[in-house]
Amino acid sequence: MQNREFFVLRELTKREKKHMRSETRLGQLWVFVDPLLHMAIFSFLAVNWFTHELENFPMFVLSGYYIYCFFRHGTTDSITALVSNKNFLIQTRWKKNIFVKQRVYSAFQDFIYSCVPYVGFMVLFHMKPGWKCFFLIPDMMLMILLVYGIGKILAVTYVFFADIRYFYENFMILLLFASGVFYPPEILPDSAKFILEWNPLYLCIEIARNSVMYDQYTEIWSWLRLGVWAAVMYLAGSYIFNKKENAVMQKL
């Protein structure tokens, strides 16, 4: 059953990627180009914005922006997972959550692809990751649970309240500036640092940077906060999705 479900996930993702490539000239290359463009822009602006000296700032930006992109695409794309697959929902007996899984799977696949230029830049900046880089694996597993849970909530909400898509897209712009993607937390006043300390996206970014860039351990409290966020959102998403499943089918 799991093999069949994974096959469906791959086929749905292939269909989505094919549709995306047909709409743009660069197609899948945007997975590589978009983060690099933002890295260049943020690096240029940082020269005038920040007085805090940060070694390998382009890599600092990329480390945060790649994870931000995964979170953004995984949750934002999940919003339309049910509505855009209305015919599949009606005609097949697959579990309804497979369409949310597919959007998260697609976003994570793009994240993996984006790691290719990241490795190239690590060589360019003479960075040698240590064994602590393997902490990125549980870090991203928690992020996947978080994204999947939020994606379920958004997918159900969109069926009954389509405007959530526009509210959420604007929220993601705000989240970009509230997650330490392109600035170090040291530039913030102490009264504002709590925003980062309880922001699950920043916690994931912090762990990734410590593990891959700095070869350092991340304090246990950051892991615990991220773990709680992931568990709560996964359970909440599953509960809401299951409870509203019949209502969703009636609405569609």
C-alpha positions as CSV (number, residue, x, y, z in Angstrom):
1,M,0.0,0.0,0.0
2,Q,2.8,2.4,0.9
3,N,4.5,1.7,-2.5
4,R,1.3,2.4,-4.3
5,E,0.9,5.6,-2.4
6,F,4.4,6.7,-3.2
7,F,3.8,5.9,-6.8
8,V,0.8,8.2,-6.8
9,L,2.8,10.9,-5.1
10,R,5.4,10.7,-7.8
11,E,3.0,10.7,-10.7
12,L,1.0,13.7,-9.2
13,T,4.3,15.6,-8.8
14,K,5.4,14.8,-12.3
15,R,2.1,16.2,-13.6
16,E,2.6,19.3,-11.6
17,K,6.2,19.8,-12.7
18,K,5.2,19.3,-16.3
19,H,2.5,21.9,-16.0
20,M,5.0,24.3,-14.4
21,R,7.6,23.8,-17.1
22,S,5.0,24.5,-19.8
23,E,4.2,27.9,-18.2
24,T,7.7,29.3,-18.0
25,R,10.8,29.2,-20.1
26,L,13.2,28.4,-17.3
27,G,10.8,25.8,-15.7
28,Q,12.5,23.7,-13.1
29,L,15.6,26.0,-13.3
30,W,13.7,28.5,-11.1
31,V,14.4,26.2,-8.2
32,F,18.1,27.2,-8.6
33,V,17.8,30.7,-10.0
34,D,15.3,32.2,-7.4
35,P,17.4,31.6,-4.3
36,L,20.5,32.8,-6.0
37,L,18.8,36.0,-7.1
38,H,17.6,36.7,-3.5
39,M,21.1,35.9,-2.2
40,A,22.6,38.5,-4.5
41,I,19.9,41.1,-3.5
42,F,20.1,40.5,0.2
43,S,23.9,40.5,0.1
44,F,23.9,43.8,-1.7
45,L,21.4,45.5,0.6
46,A,23.2,44.1,3.7
47,V,26.2,46.2,2.9
48,N,24.2,49.3,3.7
49,W,21.7,47.9,6.2
50,F,23.9,46.1,8.7
51,T,26.9,47.1,10.6
52,H,27.3,43.6,12.1
53,E,30.1,41.8,10.3
54,L,29.1,38.3,9.3
55,E,31.5,35.8,7.7
56,N,30.3,34.1,4.5
57,F,27.1,36.2,4.4
58,P,25.9,34.9,1.1
59,M,25.9,31.4,2.5
60,F,24.2,32.7,5.6
61,V,21.4,34.0,3.4
62,L,21.2,30.8,1.3
63,S,20.9,28.6,4.4
64,G,17.9,30.5,5.6
65,Y,16.3,31.2,2.2
66,Y,16.3,27.6,1.1
67,I,14.4,26.5,4.2
68,Y,12.1,29.5,3.9
69,C,11.3,28.5,0.3
70,F,10.5,25.0,1.4
71,F,8.1,26.2,4.1
72,R,6.5,28.8,1.8
73,H,6.0,26.4,-1.2
74,G,4.9,23.5,1.0
75,T,2.2,25.5,2.9
76,T,1.2,27.9,0.1
77,D,0.8,25.2,-2.5
78,S,-1.2,23.0,-0.1
79,I,-3.9,25.7,0.1
80,T,-5.3,24.6,-3.3
81,A,-4.5,20.9,-2.9
82,L,-8.1,19.8,-2.4
83,V,-9.9,22.3,-4.7
84,S,-7.6,21.9,-7.6
85,N,-7.9,18.1,-7.4
86,K,-11.7,18.1,-7.1
87,N,-12.2,15.5,-9.9
88,F,-9.7,13.1,-8.4
89,L,-11.3,13.4,-5.0
90,I,-14.7,12.4,-6.4
91,Q,-13.5,9.7,-8.8
92,T,-10.9,7.9,-6.7
93,R,-10.9,6.2,-3.3
94,W,-7.5,7.4,-2.3
95,K,-7.2,9.1,1.1
96,K,-7.9,12.8,0.7
97,N,-4.7,13.8,2.5
98,I,-2.6,12.4,-0.3
99,F,-3.0,15.6,-2.3
100,V,-1.6,17.7,0.6
101,K,1.2,15.1,0.9
102,Q,1.9,15.6,-2.7
103,R,2.3,19.4,-2.4
104,V,4.7,18.9,0.6
105,Y,6.6,16.2,-1.3
106,S,7.0,18.4,-4.3
107,A,8.3,21.3,-2.2
108,F,10.7,19.0,-0.4
109,Q,11.9,17.7,-3.7
110,D,12.7,21.2,-4.8
111,F,14.6,21.8,-1.6
112,I,16.7,18.7,-2.3
113,Y,17.5,20.0,-5.8
114,S,18.4,23.4,-4.4
115,C,21.1,21.7,-2.2
116,V,23.1,21.1,-5.4
117,P,24.2,24.7,-5.9
118,Y,24.5,25.1,-2.1
119,V,27.2,22.4,-2.1
120,G,28.9,24.2,-4.9
121,F,29.0,27.5,-3.0
122,M,30.4,25.7,0.1
123,V,33.3,24.6,-2.0
124,L,33.6,28.2,-3.4
125,F,33.7,29.7,0.1
126,H,36.1,27.0,1.4
127,M,33.6,25.6,3.9
128,K,34.1,22.1,5.3
129,P,31.1,20.7,7.1
130,G,31.7,18.3,9.9
131,W,29.7,15.4,11.1
132,K,27.2,17.7,12.9
133,C,25.7,18.5,9.4
134,F,23.7,15.2,9.9
135,F,21.6,17.1,12.4
136,L,20.0,18.6,9.4
137,I,18.1,15.4,8.8
138,P,16.0,15.4,12.1
139,D,15.7,19.2,11.7
140,M,14.1,18.8,8.2
141,M,11.9,15.9,9.4
142,L,10.4,18.2,12.1
143,M,9.9,20.9,9.5
144,I,8.1,18.4,7.2
145,L,5.7,17.5,10.0
146,L,5.2,21.2,10.6
147,V,4.5,22.0,7.0
148,Y,2.3,19.0,6.5
149,G,0.1,20.0,9.5
150,I,-0.2,23.6,8.5
151,G,-0.9,22.5,4.9
152,K,-3.8,20.4,6.0
153,I,-5.4,23.3,7.9
154,L,-4.9,25.6,5.0
155,A,-6.3,23.2,2.5
156,V,-9.5,22.7,4.5
157,T,-9.9,26.4,5.2
158,Y,-9.6,27.3,1.6
159,V,-12.6,25.1,0.7
160,F,-14.8,27.2,2.9
161,F,-12.9,30.5,2.8
162,A,-11.1,31.2,-0.4
163,D,-9.7,34.5,0.8
164,I,-7.3,32.7,3.1
165,R,-5.0,32.3,0.2
166,Y,-4.4,36.1,-0.1
167,F,-4.1,36.6,3.6
168,Y,-1.6,33.8,3.8
169,E,0.5,35.1,0.9
170,N,0.8,38.4,2.7
171,F,1.6,36.7,5.9
172,M,4.5,34.9,4.2
173,I,6.0,38.2,3.2
174,L,5.9,39.3,6.9
175,L,7.4,35.9,7.9
176,L,10.3,36.4,5.6
177,F,11.3,39.5,7.7
178,A,10.5,37.9,11.0
179,S,12.6,34.7,10.6
180,G,16.2,35.9,10.4
181,V,16.6,34.8,6.9
182,F,18.9,37.6,5.9
183,Y,20.0,39.1,9.2
184,P,21.7,37.8,12.3
185,P,19.7,37.9,15.5
186,E,22.3,40.0,17.2
187,I,21.1,43.1,15.5
188,L,17.7,42.9,17.2
189,P,17.0,44.5,20.5
190,D,16.6,42.0,23.4
191,S,12.9,42.9,23.6
192,A,12.4,41.7,20.0
193,K,14.4,38.5,20.1
194,F,11.6,36.5,21.6
195,I,9.9,36.7,18.1
196,L,12.8,34.6,16.7
197,E,13.0,32.3,19.8
198,W,9.4,31.2,19.3
199,N,9.3,31.3,15.5
200,P,9.4,27.6,14.3
201,L,10.8,28.7,10.9
202,Y,13.7,30.5,12.5
203,L,14.4,27.6,14.9
204,C,14.7,25.3,11.9
205,I,17.0,27.8,10.1
206,E,19.1,28.2,13.3
207,I,19.6,24.5,13.6
208,A,20.5,24.1,10.0
209,R,23.1,26.9,10.1
210,N,24.7,25.6,13.3
211,S,24.9,22.1,11.9
212,V,26.0,22.8,8.3
213,M,27.8,26.2,8.4
214,Y,29.3,26.4,11.8
215,D,29.6,22.7,12.8
216,Q,28.1,23.5,16.2
217,Y,25.5,22.0,18.4
218,T,22.2,23.8,18.9
219,E,20.9,24.3,22.4
220,I,18.3,21.7,23.5
221,W,15.6,24.4,24.0
222,S,15.6,25.3,20.3
223,W,15.1,21.6,19.5
224,L,12.3,21.3,22.0
225,R,10.5,24.4,20.8
226,L,10.7,23.2,17.2
227,G,9.6,19.7,18.2
228,V,6.5,21.1,20.1
229,W,5.6,23.3,17.2
230,A,5.8,20.3,14.8
231,A,3.9,18.0,17.0
232,V,1.1,20.5,17.8
233,M,0.6,21.6,14.2
234,Y,0.7,18.0,12.9
235,L,-1.9,16.8,15.4
236,A,-4.0,19.9,14.9
237,G,-3.9,19.6,11.1
238,S,-4.8,15.9,11.2
239,Y,-7.7,16.5,13.6
240,I,-9.2,19.3,11.6
241,F,-8.7,17.5,8.3
242,N,-10.4,14.3,9.5
243,K,-13.2,16.1,11.2
244,K,-14.0,18.3,8.2
245,E,-13.5,15.6,5.5
246,N,-17.2,14.9,4.9
247,A,-18.0,18.6,4.9
248,V,-15.3,19.2,2.4
249,M,-16.6,16.6,0.0
250,Q,-20.1,18.1,0.3
251,K,-18.8,21.6,-0.4
252,L,-16.8,20.4,-3.4
